[in-house]
Amino acid sequence: MAKLTKKQKEAASKIERNKMYSLKDASSLLKSVASAKFDESVDIAVRLGVDPRKANQMVRGVVTLPHGTGKDTKVLALVTPDKEEEAKAAGADYVGLDDYLQKIKDGWTDVDVIITMPAIMGKLGPLGRVLGPRGLMPNPKTGTVTMEIGKAVAEVKAGKIDFKVDKTGIVHAGIGRISFDADKIVDNAHEIIQTLIKMKPTAAKGTYIKSIYLSSTMSPAIALDPKAV
């Protein structure tokens, strides 16, 4: 087992074991224990009482964080020529079609989100092995396959993220940066938690929100009281 550094021990000592914090207290505490020299990502992990193996208990969706992610999201718009200006005006970092399809085929995936049109999806099918494992395959359910290209690009740039429960029943998401004010972290975390609550599958029985943890890139995780949020 790896030994903790002096900073890691100091951070861990500030977090009470077996205590569940309110979202407000956890956000403030997280800022106080973060010690890295870079602007750490703030992450949330929510364990749900669902069985992801069953289609009627799959939880997947999108949420627009009130204060964005604090990250400059790189967007690739794979569109026909008549939609290129719309994508560029909305702030897409890369715009085109065949040239980028070839680049992806050759292994290029230096983007965070790909937005495209329904008519283009047929061309993306063969690239599933490259895009799928990286979470880059566009999907109508997350708003990344649409004819409203400009709107979709603008929303992603403004802080729209997609999430999906993993095979262990946990939803992981980046919800900001440690440089954010504690209140902004609270707002962003509250938004995704409430979105998850609204998406509770009717087939899910028993406790739905089992546990919630807040952490930064280098900090220990802080347990939240699910009942308080």
Phi, psi and omega in degrees: 000132183293141179282145178281143176284171180300318180294320180293321178295319180296319179295315181297327182291339181277346182257119181288130179293143177065009177263139175253124186265158170287161181299319180296313181293321181295321180294318178293317180296320180301318180295327182283335182264348179289130185226003181292157181277357178246169181280094186295151174282143175259126185237150176236141177231120182242119177271123183255149177274063179228164175248097185300345180288342180262127184303326183279004176236012177286133179243114180212138180186194180228157176210141175259114182287131184305327184244019179070184182262348184079004182246141176279096184285123179277121184246130173252123177255111177265099188222165175284160184308326182290348180252359185297314181296322178299317180293317180296318181297330181278350176108014178298138182281326180226133182224132179163199180212273188300319180298319181285328175299320179292320179298318179295319178300327180277358176112000182282126178217034184280055177219163179259328182217139174245127178243136182213185182252155180307321183292342183269343187301329178299327179283338181275340181311310181295346182263010182303325181293332179274313186279322184305304182299338181265002179069026185255355182291122179300150183212130179304328182293336180257007177078014181261001170238106189200161173270346178269069186299312182301315180297316182297317179296314181299321181293319179295317179296331183276350178124018177281128179233156174247153182220159181206134179293136181274182187293346178263002178089016182248139173256122177252140177204143173273126186239016177153197180232154182295341178284348177296149169298151180303323181297325179289323177296318178301311182300314182294318179295317180299321182297315182286325178296315180294325177296318179296320180298317180294336183267010182305122179295141179296336181280348181284128181246157178077203182292126183272304177270101185276319179200155179223133177231140177244137180207166171245177186308318186247002185264162171292160179278145179247125182281134176258153175277108183303326182291336183276350182243000000 
